[in-house]
Amino acid sequence: MQIVVLVKETFDTEAKITLNNNNQIESRGINLVVDPYSEFAVEEALRIKERLGGGKVVVLCAGPESAVTALRHCFAMGADEGYLISDPALTKGDQTTTAKVLAKALDKIPFDLILGGYKSVDNATAQVCQRVSEILGIPEVSVVTKIELEGHKAVVNREIDDGFEIIEVALPAIFSAQQGLAEPRYPTMKGIMQAKKKPLQTWNLADIGLSADEVGSSGAKVKVISYELPPTRIAGKIIEGETAEAARKIVHLLRHEAKVI
């Protein structure tokens, strides 16, 4: 079985986000990592391969050249090979264009199963896997917390508000991982050394049969004009005194300062 995992590179979740003079996110000096939800998907792909006693795990990413580091991390975990679609025209794309690029690349990469994160920690739109499945014409189940393969079908648990659904799906299919599907392993020293030798192929848009006007800002349905940081949180106040007096002070602050009553 060949499993393809859709991987995204994101800012380190511990990074402090700031804006530059153009109200865009300042990326200089920020560590880039594999998106945590992508990492859940990679781990599950590796576990499926181990349960089956063979197969191949392929990681696929559409992003800047820096995403090579994220893919090498997946190799260190145990993925077998990878593909990076990187092109200047991809800048300022959205979920529509990303899905178009990934689906086009998947025309060139054999697969029996596709996994990905159900969302990313930066944009959190939870759209890419569904859009890829629509383009490819194969079923998709999102927010998956358990996968069991049974021949040419899969039985998956999908998280819902008050529990989970059990869904049976014919393969090939796409499943997007929720936290809890699989706890990512730490790469071993041996895995890190082997990652340097594993095959990683970089394609541009021409290599997958797309033109610049189909992706990036030209093909995007959503365009980000600018960002703004949330307002600075005001320090809390401690009201001292007897209960009745403290209550009067709180009511006064709620009415005249917070203006909520």
C-alpha positions in Angstrom: 0.0 0.0 0.0 1.2 3.5 -0.9 0.1 6.2 1.5 0.5 9.9 0.6 0.5 12.4 3.4 -0.3 16.0 2.6 2.1 18.1 4.7 2.1 21.8 5.6 4.9 23.9 7.0 3.9 26.4 9.6 5.4 28.7 12.3 6.5 27.1 15.5 3.5 27.1 17.8 5.7 28.6 20.5 6.7 31.6 18.3 5.7 35.1 19.1 3.9 36.6 16.1 4.6 40.2 15.2 3.6 42.4 12.3 5.8 44.5 10.0 5.2 48.1 8.9 2.9 46.8 6.1 0.7 44.9 8.6 1.9 41.6 7.3 3.3 38.8 9.5 7.0 39.2 10.2 8.6 35.8 9.3 12.2 36.7 10.0 13.7 34.9 12.9 10.7 32.5 13.3 11.3 28.8 13.4 9.3 26.8 10.8 8.0 23.3 11.6 5.7 20.6 10.3 2.1 21.6 11.2 1.0 19.5 14.2 -2.1 18.2 12.4 0.1 17.1 9.4 2.4 15.4 11.9 -0.6 13.4 13.3 -1.3 12.2 9.8 2.4 11.2 9.2 2.5 9.2 12.4 -0.7 7.4 11.5 0.6 6.6 8.0 3.7 5.1 9.6 1.6 3.0 12.0 -0.5 1.7 9.1 2.6 0.7 7.2 3.9 -1.1 10.4 0.6 -2.9 10.9 0.6 -4.1 7.3 4.2 -5.2 7.5 5.2 -3.1 4.4 4.2 -0.4 2.0 5.5 3.1 1.4 4.8 6.5 3.0 5.2 9.5 0.7 5.0 13.1 1.9 3.7 15.8 -0.4 3.9 19.6 0.3 3.1 22.7 -1.7 5.1 25.6 -0.3 8.3 27.6 -0.3 11.8 26.0 -0.6 12.1 26.2 3.2 9.6 23.4 3.5 12.4 21.0 2.6 13.3 21.0 6.3 9.7 20.0 7.3 9.8 17.1 4.8 13.2 16.0 6.1 11.6 15.9 9.5 9.0 13.5 8.2 11.8 11.4 6.7 13.4 11.3 10.1 10.1 10.0 11.6 10.2 7.2 9.0 8.5 8.5 5.7 10.2 6.9 2.6 10.2 9.7 0.0 8.8 13.2 -0.6 7.7 15.8 -3.2 7.8 19.5 -2.8 5.9 21.8 -5.3 7.6 25.1 -5.0 7.1 28.0 -7.4 7.1 31.9 -6.9 3.6 32.0 -8.4 2.3 30.1 -5.4 2.7 33.2 -3.2 -0.5 34.7 -1.9 -2.5 31.6 -2.8 -5.4 30.3 -0.7 -7.0 26.9 0.0 -8.5 26.7 -3.5 -5.1 27.1 -5.2 -3.3 24.8 -2.7 -5.8 22.1 -3.3 -5.5 22.5 -7.1 -1.7 22.2 -6.9 -1.8 19.1 -4.6 -4.5 17.4 -6.7 -2.5 18.0 -9.9 0.6 16.6 -8.2 -1.3 13.5 -7.1 -2.0 12.8 -10.8 1.7 11.9 -11.0 2.0 10.1 -7.6 0.4 6.7 -7.2 -1.7 6.3 -4.0 -4.0 3.9 -2.2 -4.8 6.2 0.7 -4.2 9.9 1.3 -3.9 11.4 4.8 -3.6 15.0 5.9 -4.3 17.3 8.8 -8.0 18.4 9.1 -6.8 21.9 9.6 -3.6 23.9 10.2 -2.6 25.8 13.3 -2.1 29.1 11.3 -5.1 29.5 9.0 -7.3 26.8 10.5 -9.7 26.9 7.5 -10.1 23.0 7.4 -10.7 23.0 3.6 -7.7 21.6 1.7 -8.4 17.8 2.1 -12.1 18.3 1.2 -11.1 20.3 -1.9 -8.5 17.8 -3.0 -11.1 14.9 -2.7 -13.6 16.9 -4.8 -11.0 17.4 -7.5 -9.9 13.8 -7.5 -13.4 12.4 -7.2 -12.7 10.2 -4.2 -14.4 10.1 -0.8 -13.1 12.1 2.2 -13.8 11.9 5.9 -12.6 14.7 8.2 -11.8 15.0 11.9 -10.7 11.3 12.0 -9.6 9.8 15.3 -9.2 6.2 14.3 -8.5 4.2 11.1 -8.9 0.5 10.6 -8.2 -1.0 7.1 -10.1 -4.0 6.0 -9.1 -5.1 2.5 -10.2 -2.5 0.0 -12.2 -0.5 2.5 -11.5 1.5 5.7 -13.6 1.9 8.9 -12.9 5.2 10.5 -14.1 7.1 13.6 -15.0 10.7 13.0 -15.3 13.1 15.8 -18.6 15.0 16.2 -20.0 17.4 18.8 -21.4 14.8 21.2 -19.3 11.7 20.4 -18.1 10.1 17.2 -19.4 8.5 14.0 -18.2 5.2 12.5 -18.0 5.4 8.8 -17.1 2.7 6.2 -15.3 4.0 3.1 -14.1 2.3 0.0 -10.5 3.0 -0.9 -8.8 5.1 -2.3 -10.0 7.8 0.0 -8.7 10.9 1.9 -8.8 11.1 5.7 -8.0 14.3 7.6 -6.5 13.8 11.1 -7.8 15.2 14.3 -5.6 15.4 17.4 -5.7 12.0 19.1 -5.5 10.0 15.9 -1.8 9.2 16.7 0.8 10.7 19.0 3.8 11.6 16.8 7.0 9.8 17.5 10.4 11.5 18.2 12.9 10.9 15.4 15.8 8.8 16.4 19.4 9.6 15.6 19.4 6.8 13.1 16.3 8.2 11.5 17.8 11.7 11.3 20.9 10.4 9.6 18.8 8.3 7.1 16.6 11.3 6.3 19.5 13.0 4.5 19.6 10.2 2.0 15.9 9.7 1.2 14.6 10.8 -2.2 13.1 14.3 -2.3 11.9 15.7 -5.6 11.1 19.3 -6.1 8.7 20.3 -8.9 7.6 23.7 -10.2 4.2 24.4 -11.7 5.2 23.5 -15.2 6.3 20.1 -13.9 2.8 19.3 -12.8 1.0 20.9 -15.8 -0.3 24.2 -14.2 0.3 27.8 -15.2 0.9 30.8 -13.0 -2.5 32.3 -13.7 -4.2 29.3 -12.2 -2.6 29.6 -8.8 -1.3 32.2 -6.3 -3.1 35.5 -6.2 -4.5 35.1 -9.7 -6.4 31.9 -8.8 -7.2 32.6 -5.2 -10.8 33.1 -4.1 -9.7 34.7 -0.9 -7.2 37.5 -0.6 -5.7 38.7 2.7 -5.3 42.5 2.8 -3.7 42.9 6.1 -3.5 41.5 9.6 -3.9 43.0 13.1 -2.9 41.7 16.5 -5.5 41.2 19.2 -5.7 44.1 21.7 -3.3 44.0 24.6 -4.9 42.4 27.6 -5.4 44.8 30.5 -4.2 43.6 33.8 -6.8 42.4 36.2 -7.8 44.3 39.4 -8.0 43.0 42.9 -10.9 44.4 44.9 -10.2 44.5 48.6 -12.4 45.3 51.6 -15.5 44.0 53.2 -17.9 42.0 51.1 -20.6 44.7 50.7 -18.1 47.5 49.9 -16.2 45.2 47.5 -19.4 44.4 45.7 -20.3 48.1 45.3 -16.8 48.7 43.8 -17.2 45.8 41.4 -20.6 47.0 40.2 -19.2 50.5 39.7 -16.3 49.2 37.6 -18.6 47.0 35.6 -20.9 49.9 34.9 -18.5 52.8 34.3 -15.3 51.2 33.2 -16.1 47.9 31.6 -19.5 49.2 30.5 -21.1 45.8 30.6 -24.1 46.6 32.8 
